[in-house]
Amino acid sequence: MSIALPVPHPARRRRRLRRNLTEAGTAMLGILLLIWSLTPVYQMFLIALDPEEGEIEFSGNIWPSEISIDGFRDVVTQEARYLEDFWLRFGNSLFIGLLTMLLTVLIASLASFAVSRMRLGKGRLLTNPALLTYAVPTSFLIVPYYRIMHSYGLSDSLWAVIASQVTFAIPFGILMLQLYARLIPFDLDDAARIDGASAFQVYRRIYLPLMTPALAVVAVYALLLAWNDYLYQAVLLPPQNSTVSVTQGQLFTDTDAPWNAMMASAIIYVLPPIALLFALRRYVVAGLTLSEDEG
């Protein structure tokens, strides 16, 4: 006795076909975007491994005929031109990035806690206008900011750069933390206060642990903002106390720059943000997902 199999409805078949086509198109688009994004990074590796200071790879070769780590050796030993003080400048970049990250997380978390958890009636009037600072390009603010830092005697200090990057990162940090704080019920705060907890104890023992995913997102954002900055570091810092990003800009002033050493230093320079993102990847994904659902 044969059993007749059910025949899918034409509308169901069309929906299934449309879904399969959509998934295939999305996968193809993702692959193309991945290739497009990784091509410059791959080219950077090729130049760094080229014994001819990047001349071979600039001709369009996909893979060099010879591979050399002389570029990395010149960076580590600080023997390449423009990289005589590489580790000093790398330390300056690390100092600026880490202090910007820590201060941004601290100030943004305190501000968002005061506004969203302590029920300040007019608190949003203090935090929401801060987002208007993003409507003004940061390049427009460099001249007045330089004059302010010069009047305080900080125009040649790393703290001037840190202050600028913290100022630019805090509005996003407050917004991100406020959106995430909506997911935390106020009953936890009320229960802690009934048990005698102070506002600082609520902040330290309840708010910060529950806000870890959002804090990770803010930390990564602040570090990348300071790590990728060039304008404020170039204007505010003297040449003997500059950073790696400013050093990389000197490539374009030399017609015979050591491109392989420069690209090797760029690869070393991007390792700290990658390490931080890898360490906080679980919290970053959770923070972005939950804030997206809330929005």
C-alpha positions as CSV (number, residue, x, y, z in Angstrom):
1,M,0.0,0.0,0.0
2,S,1.6,3.3,-1.1
3,I,1.3,6.4,1.0
4,A,0.8,9.7,-0.8
5,L,3.2,12.3,0.4
6,P,1.7,15.8,1.1
7,V,2.5,18.2,-1.7
8,P,3.7,21.6,-0.4
9,H,1.3,24.5,-1.1
10,P,2.5,26.8,-3.9
11,A,2.5,29.8,-1.6
12,R,4.6,27.9,0.9
13,R,7.1,26.9,-1.7
14,R,7.4,30.5,-2.9
15,R,8.0,31.7,0.7
16,R,10.6,29.0,1.2
17,L,12.3,29.9,-2.1
18,R,12.3,33.5,-1.2
19,R,13.8,32.8,2.2
20,N,16.5,30.6,0.7
21,L,17.3,33.3,-1.9
22,T,17.4,36.0,0.8
23,E,19.8,33.9,2.9
24,A,22.0,33.1,0.0
25,G,22.1,36.8,-1.0
26,T,22.9,37.8,2.5
27,A,25.7,35.3,2.7
28,M,27.2,36.5,-0.6
29,L,27.0,40.1,0.5
30,G,28.6,39.3,3.8
31,I,31.5,37.5,2.0
32,L,32.0,40.4,-0.4
33,L,32.1,42.9,2.5
34,L,34.5,40.7,4.4
35,I,36.8,40.4,1.4
36,W,36.6,44.2,0.9
37,S,37.4,44.9,4.5
38,L,40.3,42.4,4.8
39,T,42.0,43.3,1.6
40,P,43.8,46.4,3.0
41,V,44.8,44.5,6.1
42,Y,46.2,41.7,3.9
43,Q,48.0,44.2,1.8
44,M,49.5,45.7,5.0
45,F,50.8,42.3,6.0
46,L,52.4,41.8,2.5
47,I,54.2,45.1,2.7
48,A,55.4,44.3,6.2
49,L,56.9,41.0,5.0
50,D,58.4,42.4,1.9
51,P,62.2,42.7,1.9
52,E,62.1,45.5,-0.7
53,E,60.3,48.0,1.6
54,G,57.0,47.5,-0.1
55,E,58.1,48.0,-3.7
56,I,57.0,44.6,-4.8
57,E,53.5,44.7,-3.3
58,F,52.9,48.1,-4.7
59,S,53.1,46.5,-8.1
60,G,50.0,44.4,-7.4
61,N,51.5,41.0,-6.6
62,I,49.2,38.8,-4.5
63,W,52.1,37.1,-2.7
64,P,55.7,38.1,-2.4
65,S,58.4,35.9,-3.9
66,E,60.4,36.4,-0.8
67,I,59.3,36.8,2.8
68,S,61.4,38.8,5.3
69,I,60.8,39.8,8.9
70,D,63.4,42.6,8.7
71,G,60.6,45.1,9.0
72,F,59.5,43.8,12.4
73,R,63.1,43.5,13.5
74,D,63.7,47.1,12.6
75,V,60.7,48.1,14.6
76,V,61.5,46.1,17.7
77,T,65.1,47.3,17.7
78,Q,64.1,50.8,16.7
79,E,66.5,51.0,13.8
80,A,64.1,52.1,11.1
81,R,63.8,55.8,10.1
82,Y,61.0,57.6,12.1
83,L,60.9,54.7,14.5
84,E,63.9,55.5,16.7
85,D,61.6,56.2,19.7
86,F,58.9,53.7,18.7
87,W,58.4,52.1,22.2
88,L,58.3,55.5,23.9
89,R,55.6,56.6,21.4
90,F,53.8,53.3,21.8
91,G,53.8,53.8,25.5
92,N,52.3,57.3,25.0
93,S,49.6,55.8,22.9
94,L,48.9,53.1,25.4
95,F,48.8,55.6,28.2
96,I,46.4,57.9,26.3
97,G,44.2,55.0,25.3
98,L,43.9,53.3,28.7
99,L,43.4,56.5,30.6
100,T,40.7,57.6,28.2
101,M,39.0,54.3,28.5
102,L,39.1,54.2,32.3
103,L,38.0,57.8,32.8
104,T,35.2,57.5,30.2
105,V,33.8,54.4,31.9
106,L,34.0,56.0,35.3
107,I,32.5,59.4,34.5
108,A,29.8,58.0,32.1
109,S,28.8,55.3,34.6
110,L,28.5,57.8,37.4
111,A,26.5,60.2,35.3
112,S,24.2,57.6,33.9
113,F,23.6,56.1,37.4
114,A,22.8,59.6,38.8
115,V,20.3,60.3,36.0
116,S,18.7,56.9,35.5
117,R,18.8,55.3,38.9
118,M,18.5,58.2,41.3
119,R,15.4,59.5,39.6
120,L,16.6,63.0,39.0
121,G,13.7,65.0,37.6
122,K,15.8,67.2,35.3
123,G,18.7,64.9,34.9
124,R,18.0,64.2,31.2
125,L,18.3,67.9,30.5
126,L,21.9,67.6,31.5
127,T,22.8,64.5,29.6
128,N,20.8,64.6,26.4
129,P,22.1,67.9,25.1
130,A,25.6,66.5,25.4
131,L,24.9,64.5,22.3
132,L,24.7,67.7,20.4
133,T,28.5,67.9,20.6
134,Y,28.5,65.2,17.9
135,A,26.9,67.6,15.5
136,V,30.0,69.7,15.5
137,P,33.0,68.2,13.7
138,T,35.9,67.7,16.0
139,S,38.3,69.4,13.6
140,F,36.3,72.6,14.1
141,L,37.0,72.5,17.9
142,I,40.8,72.0,17.7
143,V,41.7,75.7,17.7
144,P,39.6,76.8,20.7
145,Y,40.5,73.6,22.5
146,Y,44.2,74.3,21.9
147,R,43.9,77.8,23.3
148,I,42.1,76.5,26.4
149,M,44.8,73.9,27.0
150,H,47.5,76.5,26.3
151,S,46.0,78.8,28.9
152,Y,46.2,76.0,31.5
153,G,49.7,75.1,30.5
154,L,48.7,71.7,29.1
155,S,49.3,72.2,25.4
156,D,52.3,69.9,25.4
157,S,50.9,67.3,27.8
158,L,49.4,63.9,27.2
159,W,46.6,64.9,29.6
160,A,45.4,67.5,27.1
161,V,44.8,64.7,24.6
162,I,43.2,62.5,27.2
163,A,40.8,65.3,28.2
164,S,39.7,65.8,24.6
165,Q,39.1,62.2,23.9
166,V,37.2,61.7,27.2
167,T,35.1,64.7,26.3
168,F,34.2,63.2,22.9
169,A,33.5,59.7,24.3
170,I,31.4,60.5,27.3
171,P,28.1,61.5,25.5
172,F,28.0,58.1,23.7
173,G,28.9,56.3,26.9
174,I,26.1,58.0,28.9
175,L,23.6,57.2,26.1
176,M,24.6,53.6,25.9
177,L,24.5,53.1,29.6
178,Q,21.1,54.8,30.0
179,L,19.6,52.6,27.3
180,Y,21.0,49.5,29.0
181,A,20.0,50.6,32.5
182,R,16.3,50.4,31.4
183,L,16.7,46.6,31.5
184,I,17.5,46.6,35.2
185,P,14.4,46.8,37.4
186,F,14.3,49.5,40.1
187,D,13.2,46.9,42.6
188,L,16.8,45.8,43.0
189,D,17.8,49.4,44.0
190,D,14.8,49.7,46.4
191,A,15.6,46.4,48.0
192,A,19.2,47.4,48.6
193,R,18.2,50.7,50.1
194,I,15.7,49.0,52.4
195,D,18.6,46.9,53.6
196,G,20.5,50.0,54.4
197,A,22.7,50.3,51.3
198,S,23.9,53.8,50.4
199,A,23.8,55.3,46.9
200,F,27.5,54.4,46.4
201,Q,27.0,50.9,47.6
202,V,24.1,50.5,45.2
203,Y,26.3,51.8,42.4
204,R,29.2,49.6,43.2
205,R,27.5,46.3,44.2
206,I,24.4,46.4,42.0
207,Y,24.7,48.9,39.1
208,L,28.3,48.1,38.0
209,P,28.0,44.3,38.0
210,L,24.7,44.3,36.1
211,M,26.0,46.9,33.6
212,T,29.1,44.9,32.7
213,P,28.1,44.3,29.0
214,A,27.3,48.0,28.4
215,L,30.5,49.1,30.2
216,A,32.5,46.8,28.0
217,V,31.0,48.4,24.9
218,V,31.8,51.9,26.2
219,A,35.3,50.8,27.1
220,V,36.1,49.5,23.7
221,Y,34.6,52.5,22.0
222,A,36.6,54.9,24.1
223,L,39.8,53.0,23.5
224,L,39.3,52.9,19.8
225,L,38.4,56.6,19.7
226,A,41.7,57.6,21.4
227,W,43.7,54.9,19.5
228,N,42.6,56.1,16.1
229,D,42.9,59.9,16.8
230,Y,45.5,61.8,14.8
231,L,44.5,65.5,14.8
232,Y,44.5,66.2,18.5
233,Q,47.7,64.2,19.1
234,A,49.5,66.0,16.2
235,V,48.4,69.5,17.3
236,L,48.7,69.1,21.1
237,L,51.9,67.0,21.5
238,P,55.4,68.0,20.7
239,P,57.4,65.8,18.2
240,Q,59.6,64.3,21.0
241,N,56.5,63.2,22.9
242,S,54.2,62.2,20.1
243,T,52.4,58.9,19.5
244,V,52.5,56.1,17.0
245,S,49.6,57.4,15.0
246,V,51.5,60.7,14.5
247,T,54.6,58.8,13.5
248,Q,52.7,56.9,10.8
249,G,51.6,60.3,9.4
250,Q,55.2,61.1,8.6
251,L,55.2,58.4,5.9
252,F,53.6,60.9,3.5
253,T,56.4,63.5,3.9
254,D,59.1,61.1,2.7
255,T,59.4,59.9,-0.9
256,D,61.6,57.0,0.2
257,A,59.9,55.9,3.4
258,P,60.6,52.4,4.9
259,W,57.2,51.1,4.1
260,N,57.8,47.6,5.4
261,A,58.9,48.8,8.8
262,M,56.0,51.3,9.0
263,M,53.5,48.6,8.2
264,A,55.1,46.3,10.7
265,S,54.8,49.0,13.3
266,A,51.1,49.5,12.3
267,I,50.5,45.7,12.9
268,I,52.1,45.9,16.3
269,Y,50.1,49.1,17.0
270,V,46.7,47.5,16.5
271,L,47.4,44.5,18.8
272,P,46.2,46.2,22.1
273,P,42.7,47.1,20.8
274,I,42.4,43.6,19.3
275,A,43.4,42.0,22.6
276,L,40.9,44.1,24.5
277,L,38.1,43.3,22.1
278,F,39.0,39.6,22.2
279,A,39.0,39.7,26.0
280,L,35.6,41.5,26.2
281,R,34.0,39.9,23.2
282,R,31.3,38.1,25.2
283,Y,30.3,41.2,27.0
284,V,30.4,43.4,23.9
285,V,28.1,41.0,22.0
286,A,25.7,40.8,24.9
287,G,25.7,44.6,25.3
288,L,25.1,45.4,21.7
289,T,22.4,42.7,21.4
290,L,20.4,43.8,24.4
291,S,20.6,47.5,23.7
292,E,19.5,46.8,20.2
293,D,16.5,44.9,21.4
294,E,15.7,47.7,23.9
295,G,15.9,50.3,21.1
